[in-house]
């Protein structure tokens, strides 16, 4: 993996982390139950995606 690829992965992980933080914040303050559930679900999806990206990086480092 090139340095450019690593920087891309780092940015992608940071973007996912930021999106998760935003979803968590709004899921706490929104009163509409269906919207709250939707936002919470999106945060969970992006948490899984972030973990997948971290796993890829870990696999690369362990090679």
MDTraj code that builds the backbone (N, CA, C; nanometers):
import mdtraj as md
import numpy as np

residues = "UNK UNK UNK UNK UNK UNK UNK UNK UNK UNK UNK UNK UNK UNK UNK UNK UNK UNK UNK UNK UNK UNK UNK UNK UNK UNK UNK UNK UNK UNK UNK UNK UNK UNK UNK UNK UNK UNK UNK UNK UNK UNK UNK UNK UNK UNK UNK UNK UNK UNK UNK UNK UNK UNK UNK UNK UNK UNK UNK UNK UNK UNK UNK".split()
xyz = np.array([
    [0.0858, -0.1164, 0.0000],
    [0.0000, 0.0000, 0.0000],
    [0.0912, 0.1237, 0.0000],
    [0.0577, 0.2156, -0.0860],
    [0.1397, 0.3363, -0.0986],
    [0.1056, 0.4355, 0.0127],
    [0.1908, 0.5348, 0.0277],
    [0.1662, 0.6395, 0.1268],
    [0.0358, 0.7129, 0.0957],
    [0.0095, 0.7333, -0.0316],
    [-0.1146, 0.8001, -0.0727],
    [-0.2357, 0.7170, -0.0312],
    [-0.2266, 0.5857, -0.0498],
    [-0.3357, 0.4963, -0.0089],
    [-0.3579, 0.5024, 0.1419],
    [-0.2491, 0.5038, 0.2178],
    [-0.2593, 0.5114, 0.3636],
    [-0.3240, 0.6424, 0.4082],
    [-0.2869, 0.7511, 0.3421],
    [-0.3477, 0.8799, 0.3743],
    [-0.4967, 0.8801, 0.3415],
    [-0.5332, 0.8154, 0.2302],
    [-0.6740, 0.8045, 0.1943],
    [-0.7504, 0.7266, 0.3017],
    [-0.6924, 0.6159, 0.3461],
    [-0.7569, 0.5341, 0.4491],
    [-0.7731, 0.6138, 0.5790],
    [-0.6693, 0.6888, 0.6145],
    [-0.6745, 0.7705, 0.7350],
    [-0.7872, 0.8732, 0.7250],
    [-0.7978, 0.9389, 0.6099],
    [-0.9055, 1.0359, 0.5887],
    [-1.0425, 0.9694, 0.5950],
    [-1.0550, 0.8533, 0.5330],
    [-1.1828, 0.7822, 0.5319],
    [-1.2247, 0.7450, 0.6738],
    [-1.1303, 0.7003, 0.7545],
    [-1.1603, 0.6637, 0.8929],
    [-1.2016, 0.7876, 0.9724],
    [-1.1330, 0.8970, 0.9514],
    [-1.1685, 1.0212, 1.0209],
    [-1.3078, 1.0695, 0.9805],
    [-1.3412, 1.0574, 0.8522],
    [-1.4745, 1.0977, 0.8058],
    [-1.5824, 1.0093, 0.8681],
    [-1.5558, 0.8797, 0.8739],
    [-1.6525, 0.7889, 0.9363],
    [-1.6701, 0.8239, 1.0837],
    [-1.5604, 0.8498, 1.1521],
    [-1.5659, 0.8840, 1.2939],
    [-1.6463, 1.0123, 1.3148],
    [-1.6256, 1.1104, 1.2292],
    [-1.6994, 1.2359, 1.2381],
    [-1.8492, 1.2123, 1.2154],
    [-1.8824, 1.1313, 1.1161],
    [-2.0227, 1.1038, 1.0867],
    [-2.0887, 1.0307, 1.2033],
    [-2.0165, 0.9375, 1.2643],
    [-2.0688, 0.8636, 1.3797],
    [-2.0981, 0.9600, 1.4944],
    [-2.0066, 1.0524, 1.5185],
    [-2.0241, 1.1520, 1.6247],
    [-2.1480, 1.2367, 1.5987],
    [-2.1665, 1.2786, 1.4748],
    [-2.2833, 1.3594, 1.4382],
    [-2.4114, 1.2796, 1.4580],
    [-2.4123, 1.1555, 1.4122],
    [-2.5315, 1.0710, 1.4287],
    [-2.5639, 1.0509, 1.5762],
    [-2.4622, 1.0221, 1.6574],
    [-2.4854, 1.0038, 1.8012],
    [-2.5454, 1.1281, 1.8640],
    [-2.4927, 1.2444, 1.8272],
    [-2.5436, 1.3706, 1.8826],
    [-2.6912, 1.3902, 1.8470],
    [-2.7228, 1.3770, 1.7187],
    [-2.8602, 1.4030, 1.6766],
    [-2.9565, 1.2945, 1.7221],
    [-2.9091, 1.1718, 1.7345],
    [-2.9965, 1.0656, 1.7852],
    [-3.0374, 1.0931, 1.9299],
    [-2.9536, 1.1661, 2.0023],
    [-2.9858, 1.1989, 2.1416],
    [-3.0850, 1.3147, 2.1524],
    [-3.0794, 1.4096, 2.0596],
    [-3.1616, 1.5298, 2.0769],
    [-3.2918, 1.5292, 1.9961],
    [-3.3005, 1.4442, 1.8955],
    [-3.4216, 1.4408, 1.8132],
    [-3.5328, 1.3683, 1.8884],
    [-3.6517, 1.4244, 1.8836],
    [-3.7644, 1.3670, 1.9559],
    [-3.8464, 1.2699, 1.8711],
    [-3.8491, 1.2902, 1.7407],
    [-3.9249, 1.2017, 1.6525],
    [-3.8638, 1.0616, 1.6555],
    [-3.9428, 0.9637, 1.6988],
    [-3.8897, 0.8289, 1.7201],
    [-3.8413, 0.7615, 1.5920],
    [-3.9129, 0.7791, 1.4827],
    [-3.8707, 0.7136, 1.3584],
    [-3.7434, 0.7773, 1.3039],
    [-3.7330, 0.9077, 1.3131],
    [-3.6122, 0.9762, 1.2682],
    [-3.4944, 0.9430, 1.3588],
    [-3.5198, 0.9361, 1.4889],
    [-3.4171, 0.8988, 1.5859],
    [-3.3643, 0.7587, 1.5546],
    [-3.4537, 0.6652, 1.5244],
    [-3.4138, 0.5281, 1.4921],
    [-3.3326, 0.5237, 1.3629],
    [-3.3763, 0.6016, 1.2640],
    [-3.3044, 0.6052, 1.1371],
    [-3.1621, 0.6570, 1.1564],
    [-3.1487, 0.7671, 1.2282],
    [-3.0163, 0.8260, 1.2498],
    [-2.9283, 0.7326, 1.3324],
    [-2.9857, 0.6718, 1.4317],
    [-2.9104, 0.5770, 1.5140],
    [-2.8621, 0.4590, 1.4298],
    [-2.9495, 0.4107, 1.3421],
    [-2.9134, 0.2991, 1.2540],
    [-2.8005, 0.3386, 1.1587],
    [-2.8061, 0.4598, 1.1065],
    [-2.6987, 0.5072, 1.0179],
    [-2.5664, 0.5146, 1.0929],
    [-2.5699, 0.5612, 1.2169],
    [-2.4490, 0.5651, 1.2982],
    [-2.3906, 0.4266, 1.3185],
    [-2.4766, 0.3284, 1.3421],
    [-2.4305, 0.1896, 1.3597],
    [-2.3682, 0.1356, 1.2316],
    [-2.4309, 0.1654, 1.1171],
    [-2.3756, 0.1207, 0.9885],
    [-2.2360, 0.1773, 0.9664],
    [-2.2194, 0.3043, 0.9987],
    [-2.0901, 0.3686, 0.9773],
    [-1.9866, 0.3239, 1.0802],
    [-2.0329, 0.2844, 1.1977],
    [-1.9408, 0.2260, 1.2954],
    [-1.8842, 0.0946, 1.2419],
    [-1.9703, 0.0158, 1.1792],
    [-1.9240, -0.1107, 1.1194],
    [-1.8276, -0.0840, 1.0045],
    [-1.8577, 0.0151, 0.9237],
    [-1.7699, 0.0492, 0.8121],
    [-1.6341, 0.0974, 0.8628],
    [-1.6359, 0.1800, 0.9666],
    [-1.5096, 0.2269, 1.0257],
    [-1.4274, 0.1084, 1.0749],
    [-1.4934, 0.0128, 1.1395],
    [-1.4219, -0.1044, 1.1902],
    [-1.3639, -0.1869, 1.0754],
    [-1.4362, -0.1975, 0.9655],
    [-1.3842, -0.2695, 0.8489],
    [-1.2592, -0.2020, 0.7945],
    [-1.2618, -0.0693, 0.7883],
    [-1.1444, 0.0046, 0.7412],
    [-1.0256, -0.0161, 0.8354],
    [-1.0519, -0.0138, 0.9647],
    [-0.9447, -0.0378, 1.0618],
    [-0.8900, -0.1799, 1.0502],
    [-0.9781, -0.2755, 1.0235],
    [-0.9344, -0.4148, 1.0066],
    [-0.8445, -0.4298, 0.8839],
    [-0.8787, -0.3602, 0.7767],
    [-0.7945, -0.3640, 0.6561],
    [-0.6554, -0.3106, 0.6876],
    [-0.6492, -0.1993, 0.7578],
    [-0.5203, -0.1422, 0.7947],
    [-0.4413, -0.2367, 0.8845],
    [-0.5099, -0.2994, 0.9785],
    [-0.4428, -0.3938, 1.0682],
    [-0.3880, -0.5135, 0.9902],
    [-0.4663, -0.5638, 0.8956],
    [-0.4203, -0.6755, 0.8123],
    [-0.2967, -0.6375, 0.7329],
    [-0.2951, -0.5176, 0.6815],
    [-0.1795, -0.4697, 0.6028],
    [-0.0562, -0.4588, 0.6911],
    [-0.0748, -0.4066, 0.8113],
    [0.0391, -0.3918, 0.9025],
    [0.0926, -0.5263, 0.9499],
    [0.0083, -0.6274, 0.9530],
    [0.0496, -0.7597, 0.9979],
    [0.1106, -0.8449, 0.8883],
    [0.1123, -0.7955, 0.7669],
    [0.1690, -0.8729, 0.6552],
    [0.3192, -0.8744, 0.6598],
])
top = md.Topology()
chain = top.add_chain()
for i, resn in enumerate(residues, 1):
    res = top.add_residue(resn, chain, resSeq=i)
    for name in ("N", "CA", "C"):
        top.add_atom(name, md.element.get_by_symbol(name[0]), res)
traj = md.Trajectory(xyz[None], top)
